Amino acid sequence: MEVTAALLILALLSPALISLFNAGNLYAVHAAHDIKALHSVQGVLEEIKATTESRHGVALGGGEHFIILEAERIDCSGLMIALISGAGEGQVRKITAFDTESKTAFVEPAWSAVPVQGSTNYVLLRDRSYRDHLQITACRTVNDTLTITVTYIDQRHAVSREISLTADMPGW
């Protein structure tokens, strides 16, 4: 009788325990993905903080597939460029070709909003496989400090997940 009661209780609780175990695995997968995204964002932010003056500036013009850079004179093909403020803010693209004479960087895919002369600020960074998930923006604060925000955006199963980090960049 006691054995039958124990088996009956076990049979009733087993589905609930199994679903709890499965839900725990699902949360662990999401947490692992979030940690990976956080490390990715942190790496980008650290690289931005270490960039030299020649790796950021104001666009001297642009078109659907190109941007004319202010400072760069070295071939920057293969790097990624982020429009951090002004027209086209938040876009990150890969530089596929660079004309050192005219300082024109050709990008893929096309800009959704074209960089504007004197308005669009950019930063050049090492290219990353997850570039399409990044959004990098900048905002000037009252005390002449630039606040940089790096966001990792992941769209899975109609649910958007975002992880952001910010850093203040005095004198940028």
DANOR-V711788 format. One record per pair of residues at least 12 apart in sequence whose ideal C-beta (glycine too) atoms are under 6 Angstrom apart, sorted by the first residue. I is the first residue (numbers start at 1). J is the second residue. Records with the same first field share a line. If there is no record, write none. Layout:
I=J ; J
This chain:
37=152 ; 163
38=163
40=130 ; 152
41=150 ; 152 ; 163 ; 165
44=150
45=150 ; 165 ; 167
47=125
48=123 ; 148
54=71
55=124
56=123
57=70 ; 71
58=70 ; 121
59=115 ; 120 ; 122
60=117
61=117
62=114 ; 115
64=110
65=106 ; 110
66=104 ; 106
67=105 ; 115
68=103 ; 104
69=103 ; 105
72=103
75=98 ; 100
76=95 ; 98 ; 124
77=95 ; 97 ; 98
78=127
79=95 ; 124 ; 127
80=92 ; 94 ; 125 ; 127 ; 131
81=93 ; 95 ; 122 ; 124
82=123 ; 136
83=120 ; 122
84=121 ; 123 ; 136 ; 137 ; 138
85=121 ; 138
86=119 ; 120 ; 121
87=113 ; 115 ; 116 ; 119 ; 120
88=111 ; 113 ; 115 ; 120
89=137
90=135 ; 137
91=111
92=131 ; 134
93=107
94=108 ; 127
95=107
96=108
133=152 ; 153 ; 154
135=151
136=150
137=149
145=168 ; 170
146=169 ; 172
147=166 ; 168
148=167 ; 169
149=164 ; 166
150=165
151=164
